[in-house]
Amino acid sequence: MNLQQLEYIVALDKHRHFQRAAESCGVSQPTLSALIQKLEEELDLTLFDRKSHPICPTDSGRAVIDQARVVLYHVAQLKEMTLKEKEIGCGTIRIGVIPTVAPYILPRLFKQMQQMFPQIELKAYELRTSVIIEQLRKAELDMAILATPLEQPDFLEIPLYYEKFAAYVAPTEEIYEKEEIAAHEMPTEHLWVLKEGHCMRNQVFNFCQTQSAYSTSYEAGSIDTLIKIVDENGGYTVIPELHLPLLHEGQQAHVRQLSAPTPVREISLVIRQDYVRERLVNSVADAVKAIIPESMLDARLKKFAIKL
């Protein structure tokens, strides 16, 4: 068994096609096929079901491939520790960002990274928390921007900023007349929330006190959709602080502050415990600091560099 064989089975898993996998590895198809077969013989295990279309891993093969991806990740980490590029902070960052943060972070993050660290290639993916956690664990992502805490001992959470929530209320609601709205004043039968799987959905329900049965027809997929639903149908929703500047003047009149207590979410940069590229972590953190209002930033992030 060698690293080349591990690279080949990971490539075949990614492309699900021998020719495309071989091309991605820069070798001929017979070479890739032969070395994968040799690995299967060594392990006495069939890694891929060659009769399926497209080709796919066997159940046993999936476990081996997932571990191979982690091994290759650690090899890359080891190389990084000895390369000069680690000192100058260049390379590629694969980062996952949750959908309720991505619209406010990613557009300017690309710009800031290009201006501040042009030698770094940023590859960003908008994904739900559960998918990001899985991909971090498999070393398919280098880092992520998530709502925390995650309570995942194999990850390191670095708080970036703290974001308040506000209510967006239709004029037809009784609570529209209030300047501030407390949790017990928010009737859930008029509440529109993100669909199942979004972490912000749970945060909203933790804040609002359930007063009646909840209907799953009151679901949407983005903050913009929720606001448009309220504009057209009445009711109210809860939106993050960074969305407020995106509202036009007429919509700004529908925003109400929340209190008793004011709901806040922690947004953190999350990496594996074994991640070693300290300069890249600080590059992303520095770019975020240039985007987020200073009043929202974590106090430690404003004063100190991140040490791994």
QUIFENKA-V566305 format. One record per residue. N is the residue number from 1. RES is the residue in three letters. SS is DSSP state (2 for helix, 1 for strand, 0 for the rest). Layout:
n=N res=RES ss=SS
n=N res=RES ss=SS
This chain:
n=1 res=MET ss=0
n=2 res=ASN ss=0
n=3 res=LEU ss=2
n=4 res=GLN ss=2
n=5 res=GLN ss=2
n=6 res=LEU ss=2
n=7 res=GLU ss=2
n=8 res=TYR ss=2
n=9 res=ILE ss=2
n=10 res=VAL ss=2
n=11 res=ALA ss=2
n=12 res=LEU ss=2
n=13 res=ASP ss=2
n=14 res=LYS ss=2
n=15 res=HIS ss=2
n=16 res=ARG ss=0
n=17 res=HIS ss=0
n=18 res=PHE ss=2
n=19 res=GLN ss=2
n=20 res=ARG ss=2
n=21 res=ALA ss=2
n=22 res=ALA ss=2
n=23 res=GLU ss=2
n=24 res=SER ss=2
n=25 res=CYS ss=2
n=26 res=GLY ss=0
n=27 res=VAL ss=0
n=28 res=SER ss=0
n=29 res=GLN ss=2
n=30 res=PRO ss=2
n=31 res=THR ss=2
n=32 res=LEU ss=2
n=33 res=SER ss=2
n=34 res=ALA ss=2
n=35 res=LEU ss=2
n=36 res=ILE ss=2
n=37 res=GLN ss=2
n=38 res=LYS ss=2
n=39 res=LEU ss=2
n=40 res=GLU ss=2
n=41 res=GLU ss=2
n=42 res=GLU ss=2
n=43 res=LEU ss=2
n=44 res=ASP ss=0
n=45 res=LEU ss=0
n=46 res=THR ss=0
n=47 res=LEU ss=0
n=48 res=PHE ss=1
n=49 res=ASP ss=1
n=50 res=ARG ss=0
n=51 res=LYS ss=0
n=52 res=SER ss=0
n=53 res=HIS ss=0
n=54 res=PRO ss=0
n=55 res=ILE ss=0
n=56 res=CYS ss=1
n=57 res=PRO ss=1
n=58 res=THR ss=0
n=59 res=ASP ss=2
n=60 res=SER ss=2
n=61 res=GLY ss=2
n=62 res=ARG ss=2
n=63 res=ALA ss=2
n=64 res=VAL ss=2
n=65 res=ILE ss=2
n=66 res=ASP ss=2
n=67 res=GLN ss=2
n=68 res=ALA ss=2
n=69 res=ARG ss=2
n=70 res=VAL ss=2
n=71 res=VAL ss=2
n=72 res=LEU ss=2
n=73 res=TYR ss=2
n=74 res=HIS ss=2
n=75 res=VAL ss=2
n=76 res=ALA ss=2
n=77 res=GLN ss=2
n=78 res=LEU ss=2
n=79 res=LYS ss=2
n=80 res=GLU ss=2
n=81 res=MET ss=2
n=82 res=THR ss=2
n=83 res=LEU ss=0
n=84 res=LYS ss=0
n=85 res=GLU ss=2
n=86 res=LYS ss=2
n=87 res=GLU ss=2
n=88 res=ILE ss=2
n=89 res=GLY ss=0
n=90 res=CYS ss=0
n=91 res=GLY ss=1
n=92 res=THR ss=1
n=93 res=ILE ss=1
n=94 res=ARG ss=1
n=95 res=ILE ss=1
n=96 res=GLY ss=1
n=97 res=VAL ss=1
n=98 res=ILE ss=0
n=99 res=PRO ss=2
n=100 res=THR ss=2
n=101 res=VAL ss=2
n=102 res=ALA ss=2
n=103 res=PRO ss=2
n=104 res=TYR ss=2
n=105 res=ILE ss=2
n=106 res=LEU ss=2
n=107 res=PRO ss=2
n=108 res=ARG ss=2
n=109 res=LEU ss=2
n=110 res=PHE ss=2
n=111 res=LYS ss=2
n=112 res=GLN ss=2
n=113 res=MET ss=2
n=114 res=GLN ss=2
n=115 res=GLN ss=2
n=116 res=MET ss=2
n=117 res=PHE ss=0
n=118 res=PRO ss=0
n=119 res=GLN ss=0
n=120 res=ILE ss=1
n=121 res=GLU ss=1
n=122 res=LEU ss=1
n=123 res=LYS ss=1
n=124 res=ALA ss=1
n=125 res=TYR ss=1
n=126 res=GLU ss=1
n=127 res=LEU ss=0
n=128 res=ARG ss=0
n=129 res=THR ss=2
n=130 res=SER ss=2
n=131 res=VAL ss=2
n=132 res=ILE ss=2
n=133 res=ILE ss=2
n=134 res=GLU ss=2
n=135 res=GLN ss=2
n=136 res=LEU ss=2
n=137 res=ARG ss=2
n=138 res=LYS ss=0
n=139 res=ALA ss=0
n=140 res=GLU ss=0
n=141 res=LEU ss=0
n=142 res=ASP ss=0
n=143 res=MET ss=1
n=144 res=ALA ss=1
n=145 res=ILE ss=1
n=146 res=LEU ss=1
n=147 res=ALA ss=1
n=148 res=THR ss=1
n=149 res=PRO ss=0
n=150 res=LEU ss=0
n=151 res=GLU ss=0
n=152 res=GLN ss=0
n=153 res=PRO ss=0
n=154 res=ASP ss=0
n=155 res=PHE ss=1
n=156 res=LEU ss=1
n=157 res=GLU ss=1
n=158 res=ILE ss=1
n=159 res=PRO ss=1
n=160 res=LEU ss=1
n=161 res=TYR ss=1
n=162 res=TYR ss=1
n=163 res=GLU ss=1
n=164 res=LYS ss=1
n=165 res=PHE ss=1
n=166 res=ALA ss=1
n=167 res=ALA ss=1
n=168 res=TYR ss=1
n=169 res=VAL ss=1
n=170 res=ALA ss=0
n=171 res=PRO ss=0
n=172 res=THR ss=0
n=173 res=GLU ss=0
n=174 res=GLU ss=2
n=175 res=ILE ss=2
n=176 res=TYR ss=2
n=177 res=GLU ss=2
n=178 res=LYS ss=0
n=179 res=GLU ss=0
n=180 res=GLU ss=1
n=181 res=ILE ss=1
n=182 res=ALA ss=1
n=183 res=ALA ss=2
n=184 res=HIS ss=2
n=185 res=GLU ss=2
n=186 res=MET ss=0
n=187 res=PRO ss=0
n=188 res=THR ss=2
n=189 res=GLU ss=2
n=190 res=HIS ss=2
n=191 res=LEU ss=1
n=192 res=TRP ss=1
n=193 res=VAL ss=1
n=194 res=LEU ss=1
n=195 res=LYS ss=0
n=196 res=GLU ss=0
n=197 res=GLY ss=0
n=198 res=HIS ss=0
n=199 res=CYS ss=2
n=200 res=MET ss=2
n=201 res=ARG ss=2
n=202 res=ASN ss=2
n=203 res=GLN ss=2
n=204 res=VAL ss=2
n=205 res=PHE ss=2
n=206 res=ASN ss=2
n=207 res=PHE ss=2
n=208 res=CYS ss=0
n=209 res=GLN ss=0
n=210 res=THR ss=0
n=211 res=GLN ss=0
n=212 res=SER ss=0
n=213 res=ALA ss=0
n=214 res=TYR ss=0
n=215 res=SER ss=0
n=216 res=THR ss=0
n=217 res=SER ss=0
n=218 res=TYR ss=0
n=219 res=GLU ss=1
n=220 res=ALA ss=1
n=221 res=GLY ss=0
n=222 res=SER ss=0
n=223 res=ILE ss=2
n=224 res=ASP ss=2
n=225 res=THR ss=2
n=226 res=LEU ss=2
n=227 res=ILE ss=2
n=228 res=LYS ss=2
n=229 res=ILE ss=2
n=230 res=VAL ss=2
n=231 res=ASP ss=2
n=232 res=GLU ss=2
n=233 res=ASN ss=2
n=234 res=GLY ss=0
n=235 res=GLY ss=0
n=236 res=TYR ss=1
n=237 res=THR ss=1
n=238 res=VAL ss=1
n=239 res=ILE ss=1
n=240 res=PRO ss=1
n=241 res=GLU ss=2
n=242 res=LEU ss=2
n=243 res=HIS ss=2
n=244 res=LEU ss=2
n=245 res=PRO ss=2
n=246 res=LEU ss=2
n=247 res=LEU ss=0
n=248 res=HIS ss=0
n=249 res=GLU ss=2
n=250 res=GLY ss=2
n=251 res=GLN ss=2
n=252 res=GLN ss=2
n=253 res=ALA ss=0
n=254 res=HIS ss=0
n=255 res=VAL ss=1
n=256 res=ARG ss=1
n=257 res=GLN ss=1
n=258 res=LEU ss=1
n=259 res=SER ss=1
n=260 res=ALA ss=0
n=261 res=PRO ss=0
n=262 res=THR ss=0
n=263 res=PRO ss=0
n=264 res=VAL ss=1
n=265 res=ARG ss=1
n=266 res=GLU ss=1
n=267 res=ILE ss=1
n=268 res=SER ss=1
n=269 res=LEU ss=1
n=270 res=VAL ss=1
n=271 res=ILE ss=1
n=272 res=ARG ss=1
n=273 res=GLN ss=0
n=274 res=ASP ss=0
n=275 res=TYR ss=0
n=276 res=VAL ss=0
n=277 res=ARG ss=0
n=278 res=GLU ss=2
n=279 res=ARG ss=2
n=280 res=LEU ss=2
n=281 res=VAL ss=2
n=282 res=ASN ss=2
n=283 res=SER ss=2
n=284 res=VAL ss=2
n=285 res=ALA ss=2
n=286 res=ASP ss=2
n=287 res=ALA ss=2
n=288 res=VAL ss=2
n=289 res=LYS ss=2
n=290 res=ALA ss=2
n=291 res=ILE ss=2
n=292 res=ILE ss=0
n=293 res=PRO ss=0
n=294 res=GLU ss=2
n=295 res=SER ss=2
n=296 res=MET ss=2
n=297 res=LEU ss=1
n=298 res=ASP ss=0
n=299 res=ALA ss=2
n=300 res=ARG ss=2
n=301 res=LEU ss=2
n=302 res=LYS ss=2
n=303 res=LYS ss=2
n=304 res=PHE ss=0
n=305 res=ALA ss=0
n=306 res=ILE ss=0
n=307 res=LYS ss=0
n=308 res=LEU ss=0
